[in-house]
Amino acid sequence: MTYRVVQWSTGNVGRHAIAGIDARPDLELVGVWVSNPAKVGKDAGELAGLGRPLGVAATNDAEALFALRPDCVVYTAMADVRIFEALEDLATILRAGINVVSSSPVFLQYPDGVVPAEMSDPIRAAAAEGGASIFVNGIDPGFANDWLPLTLTAISERIEEVRCMEVLNYATYDQGTVLFDIMGFGRQLDDIPMLLQPGVLTMAWGSVVRQLAAGLDIELDEVQESYVRLPAPETFEVASGTIEKGTAAALRFEVRGMVGDRAAVVLEHVTRLRDDLGPDWPQPAGHGCYRVQITGEPNYTLDLQLLGTDGDHNTAGLKATAMRLVNAVPAVVQAQPGLLSSLDLPLITGRGLYR
């Protein structure tokens, strides 16, 4: 069976999603939505940097795309600075009876106990009205801290703590809004960015902690968060711009699911803009990695190393996010209507991708 797919946005993740849709023999790209008027009319292959046309022109006419009656929309538009607009986008698509796989808003990965019901209930209602399903995922939040750790627990005798880590250098990640405005890199250390405002880390990654706890039948008492930032020892350049001496250049944070006074499930990020920062912090395997550490019997450490064919681990991370969504399309289309989590879906594989 072939599924008709619309790609929604062509940014850092969306362009990789187009390539991924084109790579799967069971998916057909039938439309592309763009917000930038300069991209309207351009071929999807050009927007994805494939070096060849795909015969699908980009548009900013959502109704025209709905009229194509696609089976699924791959939604990769940034939601970090437009959460309510993104939620309305998703609800509109679902009410039109179209299934969605999305990289955002990330709390929809598993919103229960993470955000107020009024933020997730309209999505559930839209899915019910349209008889469609939505699955929000990626690499992190996503595969690196849902099925990767849950699969590893299958060989445990006893579990005391599950820790999921991202250990990456973001210097080549060319997304200034995320790095500077949201994460606060390049800012003075007393200037607290959006991501580090009280409760935001929990809203963004609490879904990870809550979903893992649900998958392991752990009843959490509370979720805590903490962070540490380090200054740049000198001025240096990254892909997104200049990091001045003394401004934030490394960030380490945790979101902890607590049982009593013990952390049972932990999401930890170690983010550097230079490899020499935070030498006493956890170091990556290879160029960068997602790490799962299970404390119990036995103790396990699993490193998922990332590296794109261009030699950049950040490229691999963007592709991983895109392909987690694209490869889930058949399962999401076949699922019962509603807001889905990884716990609701079968094993998703790269079926048909061998070349």
C-alpha positions as CSV (number, residue, x, y, z in Angstrom):
1,M,0.0,0.0,0.0
2,T,1.2,3.5,-0.8
3,Y,0.5,6.4,1.6
4,R,0.0,9.9,0.3
5,V,2.0,12.4,2.4
6,V,2.2,16.2,2.7
7,Q,5.4,17.7,4.2
8,W,4.6,20.8,6.3
9,S,7.7,23.1,6.4
10,T,11.1,22.8,4.8
11,G,13.5,23.9,7.5
12,N,16.3,22.1,9.3
13,V,14.1,19.0,9.9
14,G,11.6,19.3,7.0
15,R,14.1,19.2,4.2
16,H,15.4,15.9,5.6
17,A,11.9,14.6,5.9
18,I,11.3,15.3,2.2
19,A,14.4,13.2,1.4
20,G,13.1,10.5,3.7
21,I,9.6,10.4,2.2
22,D,11.2,10.1,-1.3
23,A,13.4,7.2,0.0
24,R,10.5,5.0,1.2
25,P,8.8,3.0,-1.6
26,D,5.5,3.0,0.3
27,L,5.2,6.8,0.6
28,E,4.3,9.3,-2.1
29,L,5.0,13.0,-1.6
30,V,1.9,14.9,-2.9
31,G,2.3,18.3,-1.4
32,V,4.6,20.7,0.5
33,W,3.6,23.6,2.7
34,V,5.9,26.6,3.3
35,S,5.6,29.7,5.3
36,N,8.2,31.7,3.4
37,P,6.6,33.4,0.2
38,A,10.0,33.1,-1.5
39,K,9.7,29.3,-1.4
40,V,6.2,29.2,-3.0
41,G,6.4,27.5,-6.4
42,K,9.8,25.9,-5.8
43,D,10.2,22.2,-6.3
44,A,10.4,20.0,-3.2
45,G,13.6,18.4,-4.5
46,E,15.3,21.9,-4.7
47,L,14.1,22.8,-1.2
48,A,15.4,19.5,0.2
49,G,18.8,20.0,-1.6
50,L,18.4,16.7,-3.5
51,G,19.9,18.0,-6.7
52,R,16.9,16.7,-8.7
53,P,13.2,17.7,-9.0
54,L,10.5,15.7,-7.4
55,G,7.7,17.2,-9.4
56,V,5.9,18.7,-6.3
57,A,5.7,22.5,-6.0
58,A,5.6,24.1,-2.6
59,T,2.6,26.2,-1.6
60,N,1.3,28.3,1.3
61,D,-2.3,27.3,0.5
62,A,-3.3,24.9,3.3
63,E,-6.8,24.3,1.9
64,A,-5.3,23.2,-1.5
65,L,-3.2,20.7,0.3
66,F,-6.2,19.4,2.3
67,A,-8.1,19.0,-0.9
68,L,-5.4,16.5,-2.1
69,R,-6.8,14.2,0.7
70,P,-3.4,13.0,1.9
71,D,-3.2,10.1,4.3
72,C,-0.7,11.9,6.6
73,V,1.0,15.3,7.2
74,V,4.6,15.3,8.4
75,Y,4.6,18.5,10.5
76,T,8.1,19.9,11.3
77,A,7.4,23.6,11.7
78,M,9.1,25.1,14.7
79,A,6.8,25.4,17.7
80,D,9.2,26.6,20.4
81,V,8.3,30.3,19.9
82,R,4.7,29.7,18.5
83,I,3.2,26.9,20.6
84,F,-0.4,28.0,20.4
85,E,-0.2,28.6,16.7
86,A,1.3,25.2,16.2
87,L,-1.4,23.6,18.3
88,E,-4.0,25.3,16.1
89,D,-2.2,24.1,13.0
90,L,-2.3,20.5,14.2
91,A,-6.0,20.7,15.3
92,T,-7.0,22.1,11.9
93,I,-5.2,19.3,10.1
94,L,-6.7,16.6,12.3
95,R,-10.2,18.1,12.0
96,A,-9.8,17.7,8.2
97,G,-9.4,14.0,8.8
98,I,-5.7,13.8,8.1
99,N,-3.3,11.9,10.3
100,V,-0.2,13.7,11.6
101,V,3.3,12.8,12.6
102,S,5.0,15.8,14.2
103,S,8.2,16.9,15.8
104,S,6.5,19.5,17.9
105,P,5.1,20.7,20.3
106,V,7.2,18.2,22.2
107,F,5.0,17.9,25.3
108,L,2.4,16.2,23.1
109,Q,4.8,13.2,23.1
110,Y,3.2,12.2,26.4
111,P,1.3,15.2,27.9
112,D,-0.5,13.6,30.8
113,G,0.8,15.1,34.1
114,V,3.1,17.4,32.1
115,V,0.9,20.2,30.8
116,P,-2.6,21.3,31.8
117,A,-5.4,19.4,30.1
118,E,-6.6,22.4,28.2
119,M,-3.4,22.3,26.2
120,S,-3.8,18.7,25.1
121,D,-7.6,18.2,25.2
122,P,-8.3,20.3,22.0
123,I,-5.8,18.0,20.1
124,R,-7.6,14.9,21.3
125,A,-11.0,16.5,20.5
126,A,-9.8,17.4,17.0
127,A,-8.5,13.9,16.4
128,A,-11.8,12.4,17.5
129,E,-13.8,14.9,15.3
130,G,-11.7,14.1,12.2
131,G,-11.2,10.4,13.0
132,A,-7.4,10.9,12.7
133,S,-4.3,10.1,14.7
134,I,-1.3,12.2,15.8
135,F,2.1,11.0,16.9
136,V,4.7,13.6,18.2
137,N,8.2,12.3,18.3
138,G,11.8,12.7,17.0
139,I,15.2,11.7,18.4
140,D,15.0,13.8,21.7
141,P,12.3,14.0,22.9
142,G,11.7,10.7,21.0
143,F,13.5,7.5,20.1
144,A,16.6,8.2,22.2
145,N,14.5,8.4,25.4
146,D,11.5,6.2,24.7
147,W,12.1,2.9,22.7
148,L,15.9,2.9,23.1
149,P,15.8,2.8,26.9
150,L,12.6,0.8,27.1
151,T,14.1,-1.9,24.9
152,L,17.2,-2.0,27.0
153,T,15.2,-2.6,30.2
154,A,13.9,-5.9,28.6
155,I,17.2,-7.5,29.7
156,S,17.1,-6.1,33.3
157,E,16.5,-8.2,36.4
158,R,16.1,-5.1,38.7
159,I,15.9,-1.4,37.9
160,E,16.9,1.4,40.3
161,E,17.4,4.3,37.9
162,V,17.0,4.9,34.1
163,R,19.0,7.8,32.9
164,C,18.7,9.1,29.3
165,M,21.4,11.6,28.2
166,E,22.2,13.8,25.2
167,V,25.9,14.6,25.1
168,L,26.5,16.9,22.0
169,N,28.4,19.8,20.8
170,Y,26.0,22.3,19.1
171,A,28.6,24.5,17.4
172,T,27.6,23.3,13.9
173,Y,23.8,23.6,14.6
174,D,22.8,26.5,12.5
175,Q,19.7,27.7,14.2
176,G,20.1,31.0,16.0
177,T,16.6,31.2,17.4
178,V,17.1,27.9,19.2
179,L,20.7,28.5,20.4
180,F,20.5,32.2,21.3
181,D,16.9,33.0,22.1
182,I,15.6,29.8,23.5
183,M,18.7,28.1,25.0
184,G,20.5,31.3,26.0
185,F,23.9,30.7,24.5
186,G,25.9,33.9,23.9
187,R,23.9,35.6,26.7
188,Q,25.2,36.8,30.1
189,L,24.9,34.2,32.7
190,D,22.4,36.3,34.8
191,D,20.2,36.6,31.7
192,I,17.8,33.6,32.0
193,P,16.5,32.4,28.6
194,M,13.1,30.9,27.9
195,L,14.3,27.3,28.2
196,L,15.6,27.9,31.8
197,Q,12.6,29.8,33.1
198,P,11.0,27.8,36.0
199,G,8.9,24.9,34.7
200,V,9.9,25.1,31.0
201,L,12.4,22.2,31.2
202,T,9.7,20.1,32.7
203,M,7.2,21.1,30.1
204,A,9.7,20.2,27.3
205,W,11.1,17.0,28.7
206,G,8.7,16.0,31.4
207,S,6.9,14.0,28.7
208,V,10.1,11.8,28.5
209,V,10.2,11.2,32.2
210,R,6.4,10.5,32.5
211,Q,6.3,8.2,29.5
212,L,9.3,6.1,30.7
213,A,7.7,5.8,34.1
214,A,4.4,4.7,32.5
215,G,6.2,2.2,30.4
216,L,7.9,0.7,33.5
217,D,4.9,1.0,35.9
218,I,6.7,3.5,38.1
219,E,4.5,5.9,40.0
220,L,6.3,9.2,40.3
221,D,5.8,11.5,43.3
222,E,7.1,14.6,41.5
223,V,9.3,15.9,38.7
224,Q,12.3,18.1,39.5
225,E,14.6,20.2,37.3
226,S,18.0,21.8,37.6
227,Y,20.7,23.3,35.4
228,V,24.3,24.7,35.3
229,R,25.8,27.0,32.7
230,L,29.4,27.8,32.0
231,P,30.9,30.9,30.4
232,A,33.0,31.2,27.3
233,P,36.7,31.5,28.2
234,E,37.3,33.7,25.2
235,T,35.3,35.0,22.2
236,F,34.7,32.4,19.4
237,E,32.5,31.7,16.4
238,V,29.9,29.0,15.9
239,A,27.6,28.3,12.9
240,S,24.9,30.5,14.3
241,G,27.1,33.5,15.2
242,T,29.5,34.9,17.8
243,I,29.9,33.7,21.4
244,E,31.5,36.5,23.3
245,K,33.9,35.9,26.2
246,G,32.0,35.5,29.5
247,T,28.7,34.6,27.9
248,A,27.0,31.2,28.2
249,A,28.8,28.6,26.1
250,A,27.9,25.3,27.8
251,L,24.7,24.0,29.5
252,R,24.0,20.9,31.6
253,F,20.4,20.2,32.8
254,E,18.4,17.4,34.4
255,V,14.7,16.6,34.6
256,R,14.2,14.0,37.3
257,G,11.2,11.8,38.0
258,M,11.3,11.2,41.7
259,V,10.0,8.3,43.9
260,G,10.4,9.6,47.4
261,D,13.8,11.2,47.6
262,R,15.3,9.0,44.9
263,A,15.5,9.8,41.2
264,A,14.0,6.9,39.3
265,V,13.9,8.3,35.7
266,V,16.3,11.1,34.6
267,L,16.6,13.1,31.4
268,E,20.0,14.8,31.2
269,H,21.5,17.1,28.6
270,V,25.1,18.1,28.3
271,T,25.4,20.7,25.6
272,R,28.7,22.4,24.7
273,L,29.7,24.9,22.0
274,R,33.3,23.8,22.3
275,D,34.7,20.4,23.2
276,D,37.0,21.8,25.9
277,L,34.2,23.3,28.0
278,G,33.1,21.4,31.1
279,P,35.9,18.8,31.0
280,D,34.6,17.2,34.2
281,W,31.1,16.8,32.7
282,P,30.1,13.6,30.9
283,Q,31.9,13.2,27.6
284,P,30.4,11.8,24.4
285,A,31.2,8.6,22.6
286,G,32.5,9.4,19.2
287,H,31.5,12.9,17.9
288,G,28.4,13.0,19.9
289,C,25.9,10.5,21.4
290,Y,22.7,9.7,23.1
291,R,23.4,7.5,26.2
292,V,21.2,5.3,28.2
293,Q,22.4,4.2,31.7
294,I,20.4,1.7,33.7
295,T,21.4,1.2,37.3
296,G,20.3,-2.0,38.8
297,E,21.0,-5.7,38.1
298,P,22.9,-5.7,35.8
299,N,24.2,-2.1,35.2
300,Y,24.0,-1.1,31.5
301,T,25.4,1.7,29.5
302,L,24.3,2.0,25.9
303,D,25.8,4.7,23.6
304,L,24.1,5.7,20.3
305,Q,26.7,7.6,18.3
306,L,25.6,10.0,15.6
307,L,27.5,11.0,12.5
308,G,26.1,12.1,9.1
309,T,27.8,11.2,5.9
310,D,28.9,14.9,5.8
311,G,30.9,14.2,8.9
312,D,28.6,16.3,11.2
313,H,26.8,14.7,14.2
314,N,24.2,17.5,14.2
315,T,23.2,16.6,10.6
316,A,22.6,13.0,11.9
317,G,20.5,14.3,14.7
318,L,18.3,16.3,12.3
319,K,17.9,13.3,10.0
320,A,17.1,11.0,13.0
321,T,14.3,13.3,14.0
322,A,12.9,13.5,10.5
323,M,13.1,9.7,9.9
324,R,11.6,8.8,13.2
325,L,8.5,10.6,11.9
326,V,8.6,9.5,8.3
327,N,9.1,5.8,9.1
328,A,6.2,6.0,11.6
329,V,3.7,7.1,8.9
330,P,2.3,3.7,8.0
331,A,1.8,2.7,11.7
332,V,0.1,6.0,12.5
333,V,-2.2,5.9,9.6
334,Q,-3.2,2.3,10.6
335,A,-3.7,3.2,14.3
336,Q,-7.0,4.0,16.0
337,P,-7.8,7.8,16.0
338,G,-6.4,9.8,18.9
339,L,-3.2,11.3,20.4
340,L,-0.7,8.5,20.3
341,S,2.5,7.8,22.2
342,S,5.3,5.4,21.5
343,L,3.6,3.0,24.0
344,D,0.6,2.8,21.6
345,L,2.5,1.8,18.4
346,P,4.2,-1.3,17.2
347,L,7.9,-1.6,16.5
348,I,8.8,0.9,13.8
349,T,11.5,-0.1,11.5
350,G,13.2,1.0,8.3
351,R,11.2,-1.4,6.2
352,G,11.9,-0.9,2.5
353,L,15.0,1.3,3.0
354,Y,17.7,-1.2,2.1
355,R,19.6,-0.3,-1.0
